[in-house]
Amino acid sequence: MATEITMTGHKKVKTIVHEFSEKFNYLSLVFKKANNHPIDIEKNLSEVREKNGGELSIVGNLTVGSLEKRFMENFGINIQVVCKSADGRIHNTKGEADTRTLAEQNETAKEEGFVSFV
């Protein structure tokens, strides 16, 4: 498994989501436009971004809040890091979770009984 996930405009949104959940099994990403309308995950990042901020890498020591902020700054896209409960409901990370690293939040989600996305 790669130690980081790198995004360029050529990658499909669904591929980014899949790679993220492969690395952080108990977390996933929800993509929305700056106006909070859903993004077609079948499209390439270059087709849905509103800014061309170059590449972005995701690593385990990046905080949840920093990742969400970087997507907005680099691409003009809202993302939300989410967890899934056993009943299939999706839960947004917020508050204290935004200050945890992705690796920490993944472990916390596992410990709190959320289920794996893969």
C-alpha positions, 0 to 999 in steps of 0.5 A, a space after each residue: 500500500 502506498 504511503 501517500 496518495 497523490 492527486 492530479 487532475 487526471 485522476 477520477 474522483 471515485 479513484 481518489 475516494 477508493 484509494 483514500 478508503 484503502 489507506 484509511 479503512 474506517 474513513 472515506 471522503 464526500 466531495 461537493 462543489 463550493 456551493 455544496 452541490 454533489 460532484 459526479 464521482 465518475 469525472 476526473 478531478 480536472 473536470 470538477 475542480 474550480 481552481 487549479 492548485 496543482 498536486 495534493 498529497 494525502 499522508 497519515 500525519 495530515 490532520 482531518 481539518 488540514 486535508 479539508 482546507 487544502 482541497 478547498 484552497 487547491 481545487 475549490 472543492 468541499 470535502 468531508 472526511 466521514 465514518 460509517 456506522 454499522 447501520 450504514 449511516 454516514 457521519 461527518 467528522 467535526 470538532 475534535 476529530 478535525 484536529 486529529 491526524 488521518 491515521 489517528 482518526 482512522 484508529 479512533 473510528 475503529 475503536 468507536 465501532 464504526 465499520 470499514 469502507 473496504 
